[in-house]
Amino acid sequence: MTDVLERLRGGLVVSCQPVDNGPMDDPKIVAAMAQAAVNGGAAGLRIEGIENLRAVRPLVDVPIIGIVKTDSDDTPVRITVSKSDVSALTESGADIVAYDATDRPRKDPKEAILASILANGAIAMADCSTLVDARVAHAAGVAILGTTLSGYTAATETDGEGPDLELVRQFRTLNAFVMAEGRVNTPSLAPDAMAAGADCVTVGSALTRLELMTAAFVKKIQGQLQ
């Protein structure tokens, strides 16, 4: 575990998650994204989906954070909701498995998800929305605390466009490995997150969701012309 964390420390994780059902949502394209990210200096990758993970793992030697996203009418929780997800991720080569560490209900209790991650020999990452989420996860044995869900739960919804740097600062007080993730959408924000106390920074949409970034540019141009 220490070796994996040290390889990530001070680096960038690229989340290769194209828009669902978009033209780039294909394991071969995700694998190409992953290789390009590593060629650019990424210290690690975050990969969603078993087929995507299987396509990426043989091509890179950096640590991979694996997740499975599941949509359900019964719960807003999407990230690694079952023990079977955990087993599939570790069998497919994930070094780290991230899960939703909020107190919202899901298929299998979050305690069972964490136990499964550890039992399968992977490093656990808690995708948190609040300091309380992080405290509970850290006390339970989670190695990586991520600000991933800040702004994306009913209790933390915000109009803010940037990362939750205050939450990064709060996580730093827990003496855990801190991952700044969520709305790090320009290069200048990454060092801000590190200065706030992050050990590592994850960037996704700004790098791998071409539709969203194109739309952002188009919106700015059209606004200028009006």
Secondary structure, DSSP 8 states (H G I E B T S, - for coil): -HHHHHHHTTSEEEEE---TTSTT-SHHHHHHHHHHHHHTT-SEEEEESHHHHHHHGGG--S-EEEE-B--BTTBS--BS-SHHHHHHHHHTT-SEEEEE-SS---SS-HHHHHHHHHHTT-EEEEE-SSHHHHHHHHHHT-SEEE-TTTTSSTTT-----S--HHHHHHHHTTTSEEEEES---STTHHHHHHHHT-SEEEE-HHHH-HHHHHHHHHHHHHHHH-
